[in-house]
Amino acid sequence: MTNTPPIRYADSLETRQDDEGKTIEELNATFDKILETTAQDYGHAVRSVHAKAHGILRGTLTVASGLPPELAQGMFAMPGEHQVFMRISTNAGDILPDAISLPRGLALKVLDVDGDRLPGAEGRTQNFVMVNGPVFQAKTTDKFLGNLKMLAGTTDKLEGTKKVMSTVLRGVSSALEAVGIESPKLQSLGGAPNIDPLGETYYSVTPFRYGDYVAKFAVVPVSPGLTSRTKKEIDGSEGPDVIRQTVQSEMQAIDGVWELRVQLCRDLEKQPIEDPTVEWKEEDSPFQTVATIHAEPQDSWADEQVQKVNEEMRFSPWIGLAAHQPLGNINRARKEPYEHSADYRVRFNRCPIHEPGGTSA
């Protein structure tokens, strides 16, 4: 393990651009285009990103005891147990058949977390929003906006073409990976391997305050029932919802255990705050386990749980403790559009959002 001490958190670690407000306004407008298109098609508003869920799990997060001071920070400062909800998804804003393969997402909501809250973060939860890759596809908010506009233009269009395109892009991605190259951009457009989400490692991708320090997060499968499914492909041609059905079948028997790990920032040159396209290498700062998540065998698509979590909750990295403030331009640009998207769902569906430990909204 490196002996380099972790970087101390300070406001000055972030570099804000003058045009971030304008970019956020355009992100809201682009989200609106996706939301309005899908809501009219489905007669029901869905999330503007990660619209399609493949599983809703309930479990317990246990914060480890005896953590060293640099890891005993924020919600991990004291050992204890917390109920959690896990939402497994793919990243598109429309609900596509599973033959169109896209990166997987994991949204984690930890309940009964006490401490000073982020501005506007009601309730008593800590949220983690993750994807199954260590880097983001865009360096800055304006690049992210450009990608989102391109995807918004294809919402609810060319489904057959998307299937063909996904097959082609998977082949291109596989060829690149064979020579040691991964392309997050190709994967986000449908070139991701169509793999079982239960075996995947999920990353926060962007950095966060970690109490006195700065860190990225990862959720890593460790129990045999999960690790045996790592990189295991699912045949998307077997049905439009075959991933959901596969997860539902597998979770009837799997005793799932994941580790929640933290990667502390130790070198701002190698581990930049404002550029999430740069992977923080483990040789510079390894991921360290601070908690475990346990989900017993269960029905991962039970009606009551789907309604409670998929329909009546929102997930955002800005719901949580001030000690885990999201950092960097991509994170700053996520706050308002995520709230904007959730508010649209509330208005269209006439169903309030219920944040555990808070009031309905």
KOLBATI-726540 format. One line per 5 residues: number of its first residue (from 1); for each residue y, x, z of C-alpha. Coordinates in nm, 2 decimals, padded with zeros to 4 digits, always signed. Last residue first. Example, Ala and Ser with C-alpha at 12.3 -4.5 7.8 and 13.67 -1.06 7.14 Angstrom:
// KOLBATI-726540
2> -00.11/+01.37/+00.71  -00.45/+01.23/+00.78
This chain:
// KOLBATI-726540
361> +01.57/-04.24/-00.21  +01.35/-04.33/+00.09  +01.43/-04.16/+00.41  +01.29/-03.83/+00.53  +00.98/-03.68/+00.70
356> +00.78/-03.71/+00.39  +01.01/-03.76/+00.08  +00.95/-04.11/-00.06  +01.11/-04.16/-00.40  +01.20/-04.52/-00.46
351> +01.03/-04.73/-00.73  +01.25/-04.93/-00.97  +01.06/-04.76/-01.25  +01.37/-04.69/-01.46  +01.61/-04.62/-01.17
346> +01.37/-04.41/-00.96  +01.24/-04.22/-01.26  +01.60/-04.14/-01.37  +01.68/-04.01/-01.02  +01.38/-03.78/-01.03
341> +01.50/-03.63/-01.36  +01.85/-03.58/-01.23  +01.72/-03.41/-00.91  +01.51/-03.17/-01.12  +01.82/-03.12/-01.36
336> +02.04/-03.04/-01.06  +01.82/-02.78/-00.89  +01.65/-02.61/-01.18  +01.96/-02.41/-01.31  +01.99/-02.22/-00.99
331> +01.62/-02.13/-01.01  +01.67/-01.99/-01.37  +01.98/-01.80/-01.27  +01.82/-01.62/-00.97  +01.71/-01.71/-00.62
326> +01.55/-02.02/-00.46  +01.63/-02.04/-00.09  +01.32/-01.99/+00.13  +01.50/-01.94/+00.47  +01.72/-02.23/+00.37
321> +01.41/-02.44/+00.42  +01.26/-02.68/+00.17  +01.33/-02.90/-00.13  +01.51/-02.68/-00.38  +01.18/-02.56/-00.54
316> +01.14/-02.92/-00.65  +00.86/-03.18/-00.63  +00.92/-03.55/-00.64  +00.72/-03.81/-00.46  +00.65/-04.18/-00.53
311> +00.46/-04.18/-00.86  +00.23/-03.88/-00.85  +00.21/-03.85/-00.48  +00.17/-04.19/-00.33  +00.05/-04.37/-00.64
306> -00.20/-04.10/-00.72  -00.32/-04.10/-00.36  -00.38/-04.47/-00.35  -00.56/-04.47/-00.69  -00.79/-04.18/-00.61
301> -00.77/-03.92/-00.89  -00.88/-03.60/-00.70  -01.17/-03.79/-00.52  -01.26/-03.55/-00.24  -01.45/-03.24/-00.14
296> -01.24/-03.06/+00.13  -00.91/-02.89/+00.04  -00.83/-02.58/+00.24  -00.51/-02.38/+00.19  -00.48/-02.03/+00.35
291> -00.17/-01.86/+00.47  +00.02/-01.53/+00.47  -00.19/-01.32/+00.23  -00.02/-01.02/+00.08  +00.06/-00.97/-00.29
286> +00.11/-00.60/-00.37  +00.45/-00.43/-00.42  +00.50/-00.14/-00.67  +00.13/-00.13/-00.77  +00.14/-00.51/-00.78
281> +00.38/-00.51/-01.07  +00.67/-00.76/-01.05  +00.65/-00.90/-01.40  +00.98/-00.91/-01.59  +01.05/-01.24/-01.77
276> +01.20/-01.38/-01.45  +01.52/-01.18/-01.50  +01.79/-01.25/-01.24  +01.63/-01.10/-00.93  +01.49/-00.79/-01.08
271> +01.17/-00.62/-00.95  +01.15/-00.28/-01.12  +01.52/-00.21/-01.08  +01.56/-00.41/-00.76  +01.28/-00.21/-00.58
266> +01.09/-00.35/-00.28  +01.08/-00.72/-00.34  +00.80/-00.87/-00.13  +00.50/-01.03/-00.29  +00.37/-01.32/-00.08
261> +00.02/-01.48/-00.09  -00.10/-01.83/-00.04  -00.48/-01.81/-00.03  -00.69/-02.08/-00.18  -01.00/-02.26/-00.04
256> -01.17/-02.55/-00.21  -01.49/-02.71/-00.08  -01.61/-02.83/-00.42  -01.85/-03.12/-00.45  -01.65/-03.43/-00.55
251> -01.38/-03.18/-00.67  -01.59/-03.10/-00.98  -01.61/-03.46/-01.11  -01.24/-03.53/-01.06  -01.14/-03.19/-01.21
246> -01.35/-03.26/-01.52  -01.22/-03.61/-01.55  -00.86/-03.48/-01.53  -00.93/-03.21/-01.79  -01.11/-03.46/-02.02
241> -00.81/-03.69/-02.04  -00.77/-03.72/-02.42  -01.15/-03.69/-02.47  -01.43/-03.45/-02.56  -01.21/-03.26/-02.81
236> -01.04/-03.07/-02.52  -01.35/-02.86/-02.45  -01.28/-02.71/-02.12  -01.27/-02.33/-02.08  -01.38/-02.13/-01.77
231> -01.12/-01.87/-01.71  -01.18/-01.90/-01.33  -01.43/-02.18/-01.27  -01.67/-01.97/-01.05  -01.36/-01.87/-00.85
226> -01.31/-02.23/-00.74  -01.66/-02.32/-00.60  -01.69/-01.96/-00.48  -01.39/-01.99/-00.24  -01.09/-01.76/-00.32
221> -00.85/-01.94/-00.55  -00.50/-01.77/-00.54  -00.17/-01.94/-00.48  +00.12/-01.69/-00.55  +00.47/-01.65/-00.42
216> +00.76/-01.42/-00.50  +00.97/-01.25/-00.24  +01.31/-01.16/-00.09  +01.38/-01.05/+00.27  +01.53/-01.16/+00.60
211> +01.37/-01.50/+00.56  +01.18/-01.49/+00.23  +01.45/-01.57/-00.02  +01.30/-01.67/-00.34  +01.21/-01.50/-00.67
206> +01.10/-01.67/-00.99  +00.74/-01.67/-01.13  +00.62/-01.90/-00.84  +00.27/-01.80/-00.95  -00.06/-01.99/-00.98
201> -00.40/-01.84/-00.99  -00.65/-02.05/-01.19  -01.00/-02.16/-01.11  -00.92/-02.53/-01.04  -00.71/-02.55/-01.36
196> -01.02/-02.53/-01.59  -00.91/-02.35/-01.91  -00.78/-02.46/-02.24  -00.64/-02.12/-02.33  -00.26/-02.14/-02.38
191> -00.15/-02.15/-02.74  +00.02/-02.49/-02.72  +00.39/-02.40/-02.74  +00.41/-02.27/-02.38  +00.12/-02.03/-02.46
186> +00.31/-01.89/-02.76  +00.62/-01.82/-02.55  +00.41/-01.68/-02.26  +00.27/-01.42/-02.50  +00.01/-01.18/-02.36
181> -00.06/-00.85/-02.52  -00.36/-00.62/-02.43  -00.52/-00.58/-02.77  -00.77/-00.87/-02.72  -00.48/-01.07/-02.56
176> -00.31/-01.07/-02.90  -00.61/-01.20/-03.08  -00.66/-01.47/-02.81  -00.30/-01.57/-02.84  -00.33/-01.60/-03.22
171> -00.64/-01.81/-03.19  -00.49/-02.03/-02.93  -00.19/-02.07/-03.16  -00.40/-02.20/-03.44  -00.58/-02.46/-03.22
166> -00.25/-02.57/-03.07  -00.09/-02.61/-03.41  -00.38/-02.83/-03.52  -00.34/-03.05/-03.21  +00.04/-03.04/-03.24
161> +00.02/-03.16/-03.60  -00.18/-03.46/-03.49  +00.08/-03.54/-03.22  +00.36/-03.50/-03.47  +00.62/-03.67/-03.25
156> +00.64/-03.81/-02.90  +00.86/-03.52/-02.78  +00.90/-03.27/-03.07  +01.28/-03.24/-03.05  +01.26/-03.21/-02.67
151> +01.04/-02.90/-02.72  +01.31/-02.73/-02.93  +01.58/-02.83/-02.69  +01.38/-02.70/-02.40  +01.34/-02.36/-02.57
146> +01.72/-02.34/-02.63  +01.79/-02.44/-02.27  +01.56/-02.17/-02.14  +01.75/-01.91/-02.35  +02.08/-02.05/-02.20
141> +01.93/-02.03/-01.85  +01.83/-01.67/-01.88  +01.52/-01.46/-01.93  +01.30/-01.72/-02.09  +00.92/-01.75/-02.10
136> +00.87/-01.71/-01.72  +00.63/-01.45/-01.58  +00.32/-01.43/-01.36  +00.12/-01.70/-01.53  -00.06/-02.01/-01.40
131> +00.25/-02.20/-01.31  +00.42/-02.28/-00.97  +00.64/-02.52/-00.79  +00.64/-02.46/-00.41  +00.79/-02.73/-00.18
126> +00.86/-02.71/+00.19  +00.87/-03.04/+00.37  +01.06/-03.20/+00.66  +01.28/-03.46/+00.49  +01.61/-03.41/+00.31
121> +01.69/-03.11/+00.10  +02.06/-03.18/+00.00  +02.17/-02.83/+00.09  +01.86/-02.62/+00.19  +01.73/-02.70/+00.53
116> +01.75/-02.53/+00.87  +01.40/-02.53/+01.03  +01.09/-02.75/+01.07  +00.81/-02.79/+00.83  +00.61/-03.11/+00.88
111> +00.45/-03.13/+00.54  +00.38/-02.87/+00.27  +00.43/-02.99/-00.09  +00.26/-02.78/-00.36  +00.32/-02.83/-00.73
106> +00.06/-02.65/-00.95  +00.11/-02.61/-01.32  -00.12/-02.53/-01.61  +00.00/-02.37/-01.94  -00.07/-02.59/-02.25
101> -00.37/-02.69/-02.46  -00.33/-02.97/-02.71  -00.69/-03.10/-02.71  -00.60/-03.25/-02.37  -00.42/-03.54/-02.52
96> -00.05/-03.54/-02.46  +00.16/-03.72/-02.19  +00.51/-03.61/-02.28  +00.73/-03.37/-02.08  +00.49/-03.08/-02.14
91> +00.39/-02.84/-01.86  +00.04/-02.92/-01.76  -00.05/-03.06/-01.42  -00.22/-03.01/-01.08  -00.04/-03.18/-00.79
86> -00.13/-03.04/-00.44  -00.04/-03.23/-00.12  -00.03/-03.04/+00.21  -00.09/-03.11/+00.58  +00.03/-02.83/+00.80
81> -00.15/-02.60/+01.04  +00.00/-02.33/+01.27  +00.10/-01.97/+01.30  +00.47/-01.90/+01.35  +00.71/-01.71/+01.13
76> +00.54/-01.84/+00.81  +00.79/-02.12/+00.76  +01.07/-01.86/+00.74  +00.94/-01.51/+00.80  +00.63/-01.35/+00.96
71> +00.57/-01.13/+00.66  +00.82/-00.85/+00.74  +00.73/-00.89/+01.11  +00.36/-00.82/+01.06  +00.14/-01.14/+01.06
66> -00.07/-01.19/+01.37  -00.16/-01.55/+01.30  -00.21/-01.68/+00.95  -00.04/-02.01/+00.85  -00.30/-02.27/+00.79
61> -00.24/-02.51/+00.50  -00.45/-02.83/+00.51  -00.55/-03.04/+00.21  -00.49/-03.34/-00.01  -00.54/-03.31/-00.38
56> -00.39/-03.49/-00.68  -00.55/-03.40/-01.02  -00.48/-03.37/-01.39  -00.12/-03.47/-01.39  +00.07/-03.52/-01.71
51> +00.45/-03.51/-01.69  +00.48/-03.14/-01.62  +00.84/-03.15/-01.75  +01.07/-03.46/-01.79  +00.86/-03.64/-01.53
46> +00.75/-03.99/-01.62  +00.93/-04.32/-01.67  +00.73/-04.62/-01.75  +00.73/-04.85/-02.05  +00.52/-04.58/-02.21
41> +00.72/-04.53/-02.53  +01.06/-04.63/-02.39  +01.01/-04.40/-02.09  +00.89/-04.12/-02.31  +01.20/-04.12/-02.53
36> +01.44/-04.18/-02.25  +01.30/-03.90/-02.03  +01.29/-03.64/-02.32  +01.65/-03.71/-02.43  +01.76/-03.73/-02.07
31> +01.61/-03.38/-02.00  +01.82/-03.25/-02.29  +02.14/-03.41/-02.14  +02.06/-03.26/-01.80  +01.99/-02.92/-01.95
26> +02.33/-02.95/-02.13  +02.51/-03.01/-01.81  +02.32/-02.72/-01.65  +02.44/-02.49/-01.93  +02.80/-02.59/-01.87
21> +02.77/-02.51/-01.50  +02.61/-02.17/-01.58  +02.90/-02.07/-01.80  +03.07/-01.83/-01.56  +02.75/-01.63/-01.49
16> +02.62/-01.58/-01.13  +02.47/-01.25/-01.02  +02.24/-01.28/-00.72  +02.17/-00.99/-00.48  +02.52/-01.03/-00.34
11> +02.41/-01.32/-00.12  +02.20/-01.08/+00.08  +01.82/-01.05/+00.15  +01.69/-00.71/+00.27  +01.48/-00.52/+00.02
6> +01.13/-00.44/+00.15  +01.05/-00.09/+00.28  +00.88/+00.15/+00.04  +00.56/+00.26/+00.21  +00.35/+00.12/-00.08
1> +00.00/+00.00/+00.00
